[in-house]
Amino acid sequence: MGKANGDRHLALLAFVIYGLIVFSKALGYMSVKLADFLFQIEKR
C-alpha cells in the first residue's frame, strides 16, 4: 500500500507540474496575441 500511495503522489506531482507548464505557455501565447491585437488597434 505504501508503494501505491507514493506512486499516486508522484503521478499527481508530475501532472501538476505538467499542467503549470502547459498553462503558462498558453498564457504567454495569449498575452502575445493580445499585445499584437492592442498594437493593431492603437495604429488605426
N, C-alpha and C positions, 0 to 999 in steps of 0.2 A: 504494500500500500504506500509506503514511503517513496518508492521509486516512481510510481504512477503520479503521485501528488507533485513530486519535483518536476517531472516531465510536463505536467499541466502548467505549472508556474513558468517553466522555461518557454513553452509554446505561447502562453499569454504574453510574456515579456517580448518575445520576438514579434508577435502580432501587433502589440502596442508601438514598438519601435518602427516597424514597417508602416503602420498607419500614420505615424507622425511624419515620416519621411515623405510618403505619398501626399499627405495633406499639405505639408509645407511646400512641396514642388507645385501642387495645384494652386495654392495660394499665391506663390511667386508668379506663376504663369498668369493668373487672373489680374494681379496688380500691374504687370507689364502691359497686358491688353487694356486695362482701364486707363493707365497713363497714356498710352497711344491714342485712345479714344478722346481723352480730355484735351490732348495737344491738338488733335484734328479740329475739335470744336473751337478751341482758342484761336486757331489760324483763320477761321472764317470771319 
